[in-house]
Amino acid sequence: MSNVPDPSVTHFDAVHPPSRELLDDCVHCGFCLPTCPTYLLWGEEMDSPRGRIHLMNLVSDEQAPLDNTVGQHIDACLGCMACVTACPSGVQYDKLLEATRAQVERNVPRTKRDRAFRRLIFSLFPYPARLRVAALGAVLYQRLRIATLLRSVGLIDRLPGRLRSLESLMPPVRIGDLVRRVPRSVAASGTPRRKVALLTGCVQRVFFRDVNDATVRVLAAEGCQVSIPDQGCCGALSLHAGRSEEAAGFARRLLDSFAQSDVDTIVVNVAGCGSSMKEYGSLLADDPAYAARAAAFSAKVRDVTEVLAELEPQAPRQPIPGRVAYHDACHLGHAQGVRAQPRAVLRQIPELEVVDIPEAEICCGSAGIYNLVQPEAAEELGRRKVANVTSVEPDAVATANPGCLLQIRRYFAPDGISTPLFHPVQLVDASIRGRRPFRAATERTE
């Protein structure tokens, strides 16, 4: 089906519109309001979960058109799913939003500039080979200190908000990480306890290779035989942005890539990817060639912290003295319900104090491509998150999603704060290897 907007469509089209049954689950009680980032920012009813559900109802009942106004309120949603956690009625806002975003993407025309920017994102980020080429440009940009030059003459501040956000989120890049080959398999240490296959991710494998390396080392140390199939994008970015047909194509190709992997578990270390992969059964439910395979695949998907929490530790942990603030990535905490496991895994490290942060349920503003397409709102949320993180005076921050790492790092940097950020598995890896990834404040002041 074409994704070209159909100007004749004024209401939801026939392709999986929001379910009337799911819409009727919402009793408009308002428990979602305090947890919704955009409602907290703007106080607008239509930018709350129940307000957006009201819009869905109006369009579904043909009392309002599916137009740019509806599209703007749907686009403004981060899709963080904090409302799903808070809802006492069990409203499946995640499914309603996914269906409505696909409707908006197909049927609401966007401006030429918006279409061009989104085309740039989706022709680059889901393709690791293209990302590597872009990363080489980033290496030159960073080593030649071009950003410093552009800021000194005020050019960065003159860029449109979206391009300014794209520039500021650029992570440090090492050429060695771009050219190093990924092993196809890694043997378990000692007696094998589990066979697993690892999703390497797109942004993760290009810009966060050290997280993948740590994941493989920790899994192997804990008795997992790790296979790493040749693979592409899982489709998470596309799915969360309403590009459902594109996401389904990525999902099919990933299923084919893992088809020969006879494993117990598919391990993911990216929260957004994991949440989408656990829903492949729903995404491909209408595809007779893939529906059963997708459901079986999804049943095997686990976040790396879930796997480590299930396995009794066999590799000794060495102390890491210090205080780490744990930030719940929305697609891990809200979408997957994985909150206790990352904390439990971190608390297995001797002398590491794990602390929660205020407003833990509120999104940091990353949310897939949100901080690129909605930069102003994302900046407010990013600064709010960093203020909450710094309020607990941590020596380090841990979170299980690359987007969160980049977003939080961005708003630490302007204030001259050098608090290091890690994926939880990196801290476990450091503990097993007897390395000190950071120094506690008490040690630095002695």
DRENDO-1510 file (C-alpha; in Angstrom, 1 decimal, always signed):
<recs>
REC; n; res; u; v; w
REC; 1; MET; +0.0; +0.0; +0.0 .
REC; 2; SER; +1.3; +3.4; -0.9 .
REC; 3; ASN; +2.3; +5.9; +1.8 .
REC; 4; VAL; +1.4; +8.9; -0.4 .
REC; 5; PRO; -1.4; +10.9; +1.3 .
REC; 6; ASP; -4.8; +10.5; -0.2 .
REC; 7; PRO; -6.6; +13.9; -0.3 .
REC; 8; SER; -10.0; +12.1; -0.6 .
REC; 9; VAL; -9.6; +10.5; +2.8 .
REC; 10; THR; -11.1; +12.7; +5.5 .
REC; 11; HIS; -11.5; +10.1; +8.2 .
REC; 12; PHE; -9.6; +6.9; +9.2 .
REC; 13; ASP; -9.0; +4.6; +6.3 .
REC; 14; ALA; -9.8; +0.9; +6.4 .
REC; 15; VAL; -6.3; -0.3; +7.2 .
REC; 16; HIS; -6.2; -1.1; +10.9 .
REC; 17; PRO; -7.9; +2.1; +12.3 .
REC; 18; PRO; -7.8; +2.5; +16.1 .
REC; 19; SER; -10.0; -0.2; +17.6 .
REC; 20; ARG; -13.4; +0.9; +18.8 .
REC; 21; GLU; -13.1; -1.6; +21.6 .
REC; 22; LEU; -9.8; -0.1; +22.8 .
REC; 23; LEU; -11.1; +3.4; +22.4 .
REC; 24; ASP; -14.1; +2.6; +24.6 .
REC; 25; ASP; -11.7; +1.4; +27.4 .
REC; 26; CYS; -10.8; +5.0; +28.2 .
REC; 27; VAL; -13.2; +6.5; +30.9 .
REC; 28; HIS; -11.4; +9.9; +30.8 .
REC; 29; CYS; -10.5; +9.7; +34.5 .
REC; 30; GLY; -7.4; +11.9; +34.1 .
REC; 31; PHE; -4.9; +9.6; +36.0 .
REC; 32; CYS; -2.7; +9.8; +32.9 .
REC; 33; LEU; -2.4; +13.6; +33.0 .
REC; 34; PRO; +0.4; +14.0; +35.6 .
REC; 35; THR; +2.6; +11.4; +33.8 .
REC; 36; CYS; +2.2; +12.9; +30.3 .
REC; 37; PRO; +5.3; +14.9; +29.3 .
REC; 38; THR; +3.5; +17.2; +26.8 .
REC; 39; TYR; +0.6; +17.8; +29.2 .
REC; 40; LEU; +3.1; +18.8; +31.8 .
REC; 41; LEU; +4.8; +21.2; +29.4 .
REC; 42; TRP; +1.8; +22.9; +27.9 .
REC; 43; GLY; -1.3; +22.0; +30.0 .
REC; 44; GLU; -3.4; +21.5; +26.9 .
REC; 45; GLU; -6.1; +18.8; +27.0 .
REC; 46; MET; -5.6; +17.8; +23.4 .
REC; 47; ASP; -1.9; +17.1; +24.2 .
REC; 48; SER; -2.7; +14.6; +26.9 .
REC; 49; PRO; -3.5; +10.9; +26.4 .
REC; 50; ARG; -7.2; +11.2; +27.1 .
REC; 51; GLY; -7.3; +14.3; +24.9 .
REC; 52; ARG; -5.7; +12.4; +22.0 .
REC; 53; ILE; -8.1; +9.5; +22.5 .
REC; 54; HIS; -10.9; +12.0; +22.4 .
REC; 55; LEU; -9.6; +13.2; +19.0 .
REC; 56; MET; -9.4; +9.5; +17.8 .
REC; 57; ASN; -13.0; +9.0; +18.9 .
REC; 58; LEU; -14.1; +12.1; +16.9 .
REC; 59; VAL; -12.3; +11.0; +13.8 .
REC; 60; SER; -13.5; +7.4; +14.2 .
REC; 61; ASP; -17.1; +8.6; +14.5 .
REC; 62; GLU; -16.7; +10.9; +11.6 .
REC; 63; GLN; -17.4; +14.0; +13.7 .
REC; 64; ALA; -14.0; +15.5; +12.9 .
REC; 65; PRO; -11.7; +15.2; +9.9 .
REC; 66; LEU; -8.3; +13.5; +10.0 .
REC; 67; ASP; -6.5; +16.7; +9.2 .
REC; 68; ASN; -3.4; +18.7; +10.1 .
REC; 69; THR; -4.8; +19.7; +13.5 .
REC; 70; VAL; -5.2; +16.1; +14.5 .
REC; 71; GLY; -1.9; +15.2; +13.0 .
REC; 72; GLN; -0.1; +17.9; +15.0 .
REC; 73; HIS; -1.4; +16.6; +18.3 .
REC; 74; ILE; -0.5; +13.0; +17.4 .
REC; 75; ASP; +2.9; +14.1; +16.2 .
REC; 76; ALA; +3.5; +16.0; +19.5 .
REC; 77; CYS; +3.1; +12.7; +21.5 .
REC; 78; LEU; +6.4; +11.2; +22.5 .
REC; 79; GLY; +4.9; +7.7; +22.6 .
REC; 80; CYS; +6.6; +7.2; +26.0 .
REC; 81; MET; +3.8; +5.1; +27.3 .
REC; 82; ALA; +3.9; +6.5; +30.9 .
REC; 83; CYS; +0.1; +6.8; +30.6 .
REC; 84; VAL; -0.1; +3.0; +30.0 .
REC; 85; THR; +1.7; +2.5; +33.3 .
REC; 86; ALA; -0.5; +5.0; +35.1 .
REC; 87; CYS; -3.9; +4.0; +33.7 .
REC; 88; PRO; -6.1; +2.2; +36.2 .
REC; 89; SER; -8.5; +1.0; +33.4 .
REC; 90; GLY; -5.8; -0.7; +31.4 .
REC; 91; VAL; -6.2; +1.4; +28.3 .
REC; 92; GLN; -3.8; +0.2; +25.6 .
REC; 93; TYR; -2.8; +3.7; +24.5 .
REC; 94; ASP; +0.3; +2.2; +22.8 .
REC; 95; LYS; -1.8; +0.2; +20.3 .
REC; 96; LEU; -4.1; +3.2; +19.8 .
REC; 97; LEU; -1.2; +5.5; +19.1 .
REC; 98; GLU; +0.5; +3.1; +16.8 .
REC; 99; ALA; -2.6; +2.7; +14.7 .
REC; 100; THR; -3.3; +6.4; +14.6 .
REC; 101; ARG; +0.2; +7.4; +13.7 .
REC; 102; ALA; +0.0; +5.1; +10.7 .
REC; 103; GLN; -3.2; +6.7; +9.7 .
REC; 104; VAL; -1.7; +10.2; +10.0 .
REC; 105; GLU; +1.4; +9.1; +8.1 .
REC; 106; ARG; -0.7; +7.8; +5.2 .
REC; 107; ASN; -3.4; +10.4; +5.0 .
REC; 108; VAL; -2.2; +13.8; +6.5 .
REC; 109; PRO; -0.1; +15.8; +4.0 .
REC; 110; ARG; +3.1; +17.3; +5.5 .
REC; 111; THR; +5.0; +20.3; +4.4 .
REC; 112; LYS; +7.8; +19.9; +1.9 .
REC; 113; ARG; +10.4; +20.7; +4.6 .
REC; 114; ASP; +9.0; +18.2; +7.0 .
REC; 115; ARG; +8.8; +15.5; +4.4 .
REC; 116; ALA; +12.4; +16.2; +3.4 .
REC; 117; PHE; +13.7; +16.0; +6.9 .
REC; 118; ARG; +11.9; +12.8; +7.7 .
REC; 119; ARG; +13.1; +11.3; +4.5 .
REC; 120; LEU; +16.6; +12.1; +5.6 .
REC; 121; ILE; +16.1; +10.4; +8.9 .
REC; 122; PHE; +14.6; +7.3; +7.5 .
REC; 123; SER; +17.0; +7.0; +4.6 .
REC; 124; LEU; +19.9; +7.1; +7.1 .
REC; 125; PHE; +19.3; +5.8; +10.6 .
REC; 126; PRO; +17.9; +2.3; +9.8 .
REC; 127; TYR; +20.9; +1.6; +7.5 .
REC; 128; PRO; +24.2; +0.9; +9.4 .
REC; 129; ALA; +26.3; +1.0; +6.2 .
REC; 130; ARG; +25.0; +4.5; +5.4 .
REC; 131; LEU; +25.4; +5.5; +9.1 .
REC; 132; ARG; +29.1; +4.5; +8.9 .
REC; 133; VAL; +29.7; +6.8; +6.0 .
REC; 134; ALA; +28.0; +9.6; +7.9 .
REC; 135; ALA; +30.0; +8.7; +11.0 .
REC; 136; LEU; +33.3; +9.2; +9.0 .
REC; 137; GLY; +32.1; +12.7; +8.3 .
REC; 138; ALA; +31.4; +13.2; +12.0 .
REC; 139; VAL; +35.0; +12.1; +12.7 .
REC; 140; LEU; +36.3; +14.9; +10.5 .
REC; 141; TYR; +33.8; +17.4; +12.0 .
REC; 142; GLN; +35.0; +16.6; +15.5 .
REC; 143; ARG; +38.7; +16.3; +14.8 .
REC; 144; LEU; +38.9; +19.5; +12.8 .
REC; 145; ARG; +36.9; +21.3; +15.6 .
REC; 146; ILE; +34.4; +22.6; +13.0 .
REC; 147; ALA; +31.7; +22.9; +15.6 .
REC; 148; THR; +33.9; +25.2; +17.7 .
REC; 149; LEU; +34.6; +27.4; +14.6 .
REC; 150; LEU; +30.9; +27.5; +13.7 .
REC; 151; ARG; +29.9; +28.4; +17.2 .
REC; 152; SER; +32.5; +31.2; +17.4 .
REC; 153; VAL; +30.9; +32.9; +14.5 .
REC; 154; GLY; +27.4; +32.2; +15.6 .
REC; 155; LEU; +26.4; +29.9; +12.7 .
REC; 156; ILE; +25.2; +27.0; +14.9 .
REC; 157; ASP; +22.6; +29.2; +16.6 .
REC; 158; ARG; +21.3; +30.3; +13.2 .
REC; 159; LEU; +20.5; +26.8; +12.1 .
REC; 160; PRO; +16.9; +25.6; +12.1 .
REC; 161; GLY; +16.0; +23.8; +15.4 .
REC; 162; ARG; +15.9; +20.4; +13.8 .
REC; 163; LEU; +19.4; +20.7; +12.3 .
REC; 164; ARG; +20.7; +22.2; +15.5 .
REC; 165; SER; +19.4; +19.2; +17.4 .
REC; 166; LEU; +20.9; +16.8; +14.9 .
REC; 167; GLU; +24.3; +18.5; +15.3 .
REC; 168; SER; +24.3; +18.6; +19.1 .
REC; 169; LEU; +23.3; +15.0; +19.5 .
REC; 170; MET; +26.3; +13.8; +17.4 .
REC; 171; PRO; +28.2; +11.3; +19.6 .
REC; 172; PRO; +32.0; +10.9; +19.8 .
REC; 173; VAL; +33.1; +8.6; +17.0 .
REC; 174; ARG; +36.1; +6.3; +16.8 .
REC; 175; ILE; +37.3; +5.1; +13.4 .
REC; 176; GLY; +38.4; +1.8; +14.9 .
REC; 177; ASP; +34.8; +1.1; +15.9 .
REC; 178; LEU; +33.6; +1.7; +12.3 .
REC; 179; VAL; +36.0; -0.8; +10.7 .
REC; 180; ARG; +36.2; -3.5; +13.3 .
REC; 181; ARG; +34.6; -6.8; +12.3 .
REC; 182; VAL; +31.8; -8.3; +14.5 .
REC; 183; PRO; +32.4; -12.0; +15.4 .
REC; 184; ARG; +29.7; -14.3; +14.3 .
REC; 185; SER; +29.9; -16.3; +17.5 .
REC; 186; VAL; +31.4; -16.2; +21.0 .
REC; 187; ALA; +31.8; -19.3; +23.2 .
REC; 188; ALA; +30.5; -19.4; +26.7 .
REC; 189; SER; +32.9; -19.4; +29.6 .
REC; 190; GLY; +32.7; -22.6; +31.5 .
REC; 191; THR; +29.7; -24.9; +31.1 .
REC; 192; PRO; +27.2; -23.3; +28.6 .
REC; 193; ARG; +23.9; -22.4; +30.3 .
REC; 194; ARG; +22.0; -20.8; +27.5 .
REC; 195; LYS; +22.2; -20.2; +23.7 .
REC; 196; VAL; +21.5; -16.6; +22.7 .
REC; 197; ALA; +21.5; -14.5; +19.6 .
REC; 198; LEU; +22.3; -10.8; +19.8 .
REC; 199; LEU; +20.6; -7.9; +18.0 .
REC; 200; THR; +23.4; -5.4; +17.3 .
REC; 201; GLY; +21.1; -2.5; +16.4 .
REC; 202; CYS; +21.7; +0.3; +13.9 .
REC; 203; VAL; +22.8; +3.4; +15.9 .
REC; 204; GLN; +24.0; +1.0; +18.5 .
REC; 205; ARG; +26.5; -0.9; +16.3 .
REC; 206; VAL; +27.9; +2.2; +14.7 .
REC; 207; PHE; +28.1; +4.7; +17.6 .
REC; 208; PHE; +27.9; +2.5; +20.7 .
REC; 209; ARG; +30.0; -0.5; +19.6 .
REC; 210; ASP; +31.5; -0.5; +23.2 .
REC; 211; VAL; +28.0; -1.4; +24.5 .
REC; 212; ASN; +27.7; -4.4; +22.2 .
REC; 213; ASP; +31.2; -5.5; +23.1 .
REC; 214; ALA; +30.4; -5.3; +26.8 .
REC; 215; THR; +27.1; -7.2; +26.2 .
REC; 216; VAL; +28.9; -10.1; +24.5 .
REC; 217; ARG; +31.6; -10.3; +27.1 .
REC; 218; VAL; +29.1; -10.3; +30.0 .
REC; 219; LEU; +26.8; -12.9; +28.4 .
REC; 220; ALA; +29.8; -15.2; +27.6 .
REC; 221; ALA; +31.1; -14.7; +31.2 .
REC; 222; GLU; +27.7; -15.8; +32.5 .
REC; 223; GLY; +27.7; -19.0; +30.5 .
REC; 224; CYS; +25.9; -17.9; +27.3 .
REC; 225; GLN; +26.9; -19.1; +23.9 .
REC; 226; VAL; +26.4; -16.0; +21.8 .
REC; 227; SER; +25.7; -15.9; +18.1 .
REC; 228; ILE; +25.6; -12.7; +16.1 .
REC; 229; PRO; +23.8; -13.2; +12.8 .
REC; 230; ASP; +24.4; -10.8; +9.9 .
REC; 231; GLN; +21.4; -8.5; +10.2 .
REC; 232; GLY; +19.7; -5.2; +9.4 .
REC; 233; CYS; +17.3; -2.8; +11.1 .
REC; 234; CYS; +14.6; -4.2; +13.4 .
REC; 235; GLY; +12.1; -1.5; +12.2 .
REC; 236; ALA; +11.6; +0.1; +15.6 .
REC; 237; LEU; +12.2; +3.7; +14.5 .
REC; 238; SER; +9.8; +3.2; +11.5 .
REC; 239; LEU; +7.1; +1.6; +13.7 .
REC; 240; HIS; +7.1; +4.2; +16.3 .
REC; 241; ALA; +6.8; +6.9; +13.7 .
REC; 242; GLY; +3.8; +5.4; +12.0 .
REC; 243; ARG; +5.6; +3.9; +9.0 .
REC; 244; SER; +4.1; +0.5; +9.6 .
REC; 245; GLU; +4.5; -0.9; +6.2 .
REC; 246; GLU; +8.2; +0.0; +6.2 .
REC; 247; ALA; +8.5; -1.5; +9.8 .
REC; 248; ALA; +6.9; -4.7; +8.6 .
REC; 249; GLY; +9.5; -5.0; +5.8 .
REC; 250; PHE; +12.4; -4.6; +8.2 .
REC; 251; ALA; +10.8; -7.1; +10.6 .
REC; 252; ARG; +10.5; -9.7; +7.9 .
REC; 253; ARG; +14.1; -9.3; +6.9 .
REC; 254; LEU; +15.3; -9.5; +10.5 .
REC; 255; LEU; +13.3; -12.7; +11.0 .
REC; 256; ASP; +15.0; -14.2; +7.9 .
REC; 257; SER; +18.4; -13.2; +9.3 .
REC; 258; PHE; +17.7; -15.0; +12.6 .
REC; 259; ALA; +16.0; -18.0; +11.0 .
REC; 260; GLN; +19.0; -20.2; +11.3 .
REC; 261; SER; +19.8; -19.2; +14.9 .
REC; 262; ASP; +18.8; -22.2; +17.0 .
REC; 263; VAL; +18.8; -20.3; +20.3 .
REC; 264; ASP; +16.9; -20.0; +23.5 .
REC; 265; THR; +16.8; -16.2; +23.7 .
REC; 266; ILE; +17.1; -13.2; +21.4 .
REC; 267; VAL; +19.0; -10.6; +23.4 .
REC; 268; VAL; +18.5; -6.9; +22.9 .
REC; 269; ASN; +20.4; -4.1; +24.6 .
REC; 270; VAL; +18.3; -1.2; +23.1 .
REC; 271; ALA; +15.0; -0.5; +24.8 .
REC; 272; GLY; +13.3; +0.8; +21.7 .
REC; 273; CYS; +14.3; -2.2; +19.6 .
REC; 274; GLY; +13.3; -4.6; +22.3 .
REC; 275; SER; +9.8; -3.2; +22.7 .
REC; 276; SER; +9.1; -3.4; +18.9 .
REC; 277; MET; +10.6; -6.9; +18.5 .
REC; 278; LYS; +8.4; -8.1; +21.3 .
REC; 279; GLU; +5.4; -6.9; +19.2 .
REC; 280; TYR; +6.4; -8.6; +15.9 .
REC; 281; GLY; +3.5; -11.1; +16.5 .
REC; 282; SER; +1.0; -8.2; +16.2 .
REC; 283; LEU; +2.9; -6.3; +13.5 .
REC; 284; LEU; +2.9; -9.3; +11.2 .
REC; 285; ALA; -0.3; -10.9; +12.3 .
REC; 286; ASP; -1.9; -10.4; +8.9 .
REC; 287; ASP; +1.0; -12.0; +7.0 .
REC; 288; PRO; +0.4; -15.8; +6.6 .
REC; 289; ALA; +4.0; -16.4; +5.7 .
REC; 290; TYR; +5.4; -14.7; +8.8 .
REC; 291; ALA; +2.7; -14.5; +11.5 .
REC; 292; ALA; +3.6; -17.8; +13.3 .
REC; 293; ARG; +7.3; -17.2; +13.0 .
REC; 294; ALA; +6.9; -13.6; +14.2 .
REC; 295; ALA; +5.0; -14.7; +17.3 .
REC; 296; ALA; +7.5; -17.4; +18.1 .
REC; 297; PHE; +10.4; -15.0; +17.6 .
REC; 298; SER; +8.8; -12.3; +19.9 .
REC; 299; ALA; +8.3; -14.9; +22.6 .
REC; 300; LYS; +12.1; -15.3; +22.7 .
REC; 301; VAL; +13.1; -11.6; +22.9 .
REC; 302; ARG; +14.6; -10.4; +26.2 .
REC; 303; ASP; +16.4; -7.3; +27.2 .
REC; 304; VAL; +20.0; -8.1; +28.3 .
REC; 305; THR; +19.1; -7.1; +31.9 .
REC; 306; GLU; +16.2; -9.6; +31.9 .
REC; 307; VAL; +18.6; -12.3; +30.9 .
REC; 308; LEU; +21.2; -11.4; +33.5 .
REC; 309; ALA; +18.6; -11.1; +36.2 .
REC; 310; GLU; +17.4; -14.6; +35.4 .
REC; 311; LEU; +20.8; -16.2; +35.5 .
REC; 312; GLU; +22.5; -16.7; +38.9 .
REC; 313; PRO; +25.8; -14.8; +38.6 .
REC; 314; GLN; +28.7; -17.2; +38.0 .
REC; 315; ALA; +31.4; -14.5; +37.1 .
REC; 316; PRO; +32.7; -12.8; +40.2 .
REC; 317; ARG; +32.0; -9.1; +40.5 .
REC; 318; GLN; +34.7; -6.7; +41.7 .
REC; 319; PRO; +33.7; -3.5; +43.6 .
REC; 320; ILE; +32.9; -0.3; +41.9 .
REC; 321; PRO; +32.6; +2.3; +44.7 .
REC; 322; GLY; +30.2; +5.1; +43.9 .
REC; 323; ARG; +26.7; +6.3; +43.4 .
REC; 324; VAL; +24.9; +5.7; +40.1 .
REC; 325; ALA; +21.6; +7.2; +39.1 .
REC; 326; TYR; +19.4; +4.8; +37.1 .
REC; 327; HIS; +17.2; +6.4; +34.4 .
REC; 328; ASP; +14.3; +4.2; +33.2 .
REC; 329; ALA; +14.2; +4.3; +29.4 .
REC; 330; CYS; +10.6; +4.6; +28.5 .
REC; 331; HIS; +10.5; +1.7; +26.1 .
REC; 332; LEU; +12.1; -0.5; +28.7 .
REC; 333; GLY; +10.2; +0.6; +31.8 .
REC; 334; HIS; +6.8; +1.6; +30.4 .
REC; 335; ALA; +6.5; -0.4; +27.2 .
REC; 336; GLN; +8.2; -3.6; +28.4 .
REC; 337; GLY; +7.6; -3.3; +32.1 .
REC; 338; VAL; +11.3; -4.0; +32.8 .
REC; 339; ARG; +12.2; -1.9; +35.8 .
REC; 340; ALA; +13.4; -4.2; +38.6 .
REC; 341; GLN; +15.8; -6.2; +36.6 .
REC; 342; PRO; +18.3; -3.4; +35.6 .
REC; 343; ARG; +18.4; -2.3; +39.2 .
REC; 344; ALA; +18.9; -5.8; +40.5 .
REC; 345; VAL; +21.7; -6.4; +38.0 .
REC; 346; LEU; +23.5; -3.2; +39.0 .
REC; 347; ARG; +23.1; -4.0; +42.7 .
REC; 348; GLN; +25.0; -7.2; +42.2 .
REC; 349; ILE; +28.1; -5.0; +41.9 .
REC; 350; PRO; +29.8; -4.6; +45.3 .
REC; 351; GLU; +29.9; -1.1; +46.7 .
REC; 352; LEU; +27.8; +0.4; +43.9 .
REC; 353; GLU; +24.9; +2.4; +45.3 .
REC; 354; VAL; +22.0; +2.5; +42.8 .
REC; 355; VAL; +19.6; +5.5; +43.3 .
REC; 356; ASP; +16.4; +6.5; +41.6 .
REC; 357; ILE; +15.7; +10.0; +40.3 .
REC; 358; PRO; +12.7; +12.3; +40.9 .
REC; 359; GLU; +10.0; +12.2; +38.1 .
REC; 360; ALA; +11.4; +8.9; +37.0 .
REC; 361; GLU; +8.3; +8.2; +35.0 .
REC; 362; ILE; +8.7; +11.4; +32.8 .
REC; 363; CYS; +10.5; +10.9; +29.4 .
REC; 364; CYS; +13.8; +12.6; +28.8 .
REC; 365; GLY; +12.7; +13.8; +25.4 .
REC; 366; SER; +14.6; +11.4; +23.2 .
REC; 367; ALA; +11.7; +9.1; +22.2 .
REC; 368; GLY; +13.0; +7.6; +18.9 .
REC; 369; ILE; +13.2; +10.6; +16.5 .
REC; 370; TYR; +11.2; +12.9; +18.7 .
REC; 371; ASN; +14.2; +15.1; +19.7 .
REC; 372; LEU; +14.9; +15.6; +16.0 .
REC; 373; VAL; +11.4; +16.4; +14.8 .
REC; 374; GLN; +10.1; +18.2; +17.9 .
REC; 375; PRO; +13.4; +19.8; +19.2 .
REC; 376; GLU; +11.8; +22.6; +21.3 .
REC; 377; ALA; +9.7; +20.2; +23.4 .
REC; 378; ALA; +12.6; +17.7; +23.6 .
REC; 379; GLU; +14.9; +20.4; +24.9 .
REC; 380; GLU; +12.6; +21.3; +27.7 .
REC; 381; LEU; +12.2; +17.7; +28.7 .
REC; 382; GLY; +16.0; +17.1; +28.4 .
REC; 383; ARG; +16.8; +19.9; +30.7 .
REC; 384; ARG; +14.1; +18.8; +33.1 .
REC; 385; LYS; +15.5; +15.3; +33.2 .
REC; 386; VAL; +19.1; +16.5; +33.7 .
REC; 387; ALA; +18.0; +18.7; +36.6 .
REC; 388; ASN; +16.3; +15.7; +38.2 .
REC; 389; VAL; +19.4; +13.5; +37.7 .
REC; 390; THR; +21.8; +16.1; +39.1 .
REC; 391; SER; +19.6; +16.6; +42.2 .
REC; 392; VAL; +20.6; +13.1; +43.5 .
REC; 393; GLU; +24.3; +14.0; +43.1 .
REC; 394; PRO; +25.4; +10.8; +41.2 .
REC; 395; ASP; +28.9; +9.9; +40.3 .
REC; 396; ALA; +27.5; +8.3; +37.1 .
REC; 397; VAL; +24.3; +7.7; +35.2 .
REC; 398; ALA; +23.1; +4.4; +33.7 .
REC; 399; THR; +20.3; +3.9; +31.2 .
REC; 400; ALA; +19.5; +1.2; +28.7 .
REC; 401; ASN; +18.9; +3.1; +25.5 .
REC; 402; PRO; +21.3; +4.9; +23.2 .
REC; 403; GLY; +18.8; +7.7; +22.5 .
REC; 404; CYS; +18.5; +8.4; +26.2 .
REC; 405; LEU; +22.3; +8.4; +26.6 .
REC; 406; LEU; +22.7; +11.0; +23.8 .
REC; 407; GLN; +19.8; +13.1; +25.0 .
REC; 408; ILE; +21.0; +13.3; +28.6 .
REC; 409; ARG; +24.6; +13.8; +27.6 .
REC; 410; ARG; +23.5; +16.7; +25.4 .
REC; 411; TYR; +22.1; +18.7; +28.4 .
REC; 412; PHE; +24.9; +17.8; +30.8 .
REC; 413; ALA; +27.5; +19.2; +28.4 .
REC; 414; PRO; +26.4; +22.9; +28.2 .
REC; 415; ASP; +26.6; +23.2; +32.0 .
REC; 416; GLY; +30.1; +21.9; +32.1 .
REC; 417; ILE; +29.0; +18.8; +34.0 .
REC; 418; SER; +31.3; +15.8; +33.3 .
REC; 419; THR; +29.2; +13.1; +34.9 .
REC; 420; PRO; +29.8; +9.9; +32.9 .
REC; 421; LEU; +27.0; +7.9; +31.3 .
REC; 422; PHE; +26.8; +4.2; +30.8 .
REC; 423; HIS; +24.6; +1.4; +29.6 .
REC; 424; PRO; +24.0; -0.9; +32.7 .
REC; 425; VAL; +25.8; -3.8; +31.0 .
REC; 426; GLN; +29.0; -1.7; +30.7 .
REC; 427; LEU; +29.1; -1.3; +34.5 .
REC; 428; VAL; +28.6; -5.1; +34.9 .
REC; 429; ASP; +31.3; -5.7; +32.4 .
REC; 430; ALA; +33.7; -3.4; +34.2 .
REC; 431; SER; +33.0; -5.1; +37.5 .
REC; 432; ILE; +33.6; -8.6; +36.0 .
REC; 433; ARG; +36.9; -7.4; +34.4 .
REC; 434; GLY; +38.0; -5.6; +37.6 .
REC; 435; ARG; +38.1; -2.2; +36.0 .
REC; 436; ARG; +37.0; +1.2; +37.4 .
REC; 437; PRO; +34.8; +3.0; +34.9 .
REC; 438; PHE; +34.5; +6.1; +37.0 .
REC; 439; ARG; +35.7; +7.6; +40.3 .
REC; 440; ALA; +33.4; +8.5; +43.1 .
REC; 441; ALA; +33.2; +12.1; +44.1 .
REC; 442; THR; +34.6; +11.3; +47.6 .
REC; 443; GLU; +37.7; +9.8; +45.9 .
REC; 444; ARG; +38.1; +12.8; +43.6 .
REC; 445; THR; +38.1; +15.3; +46.5 .
REC; 446; GLU; +40.6; +13.4; +48.7 .
</recs>
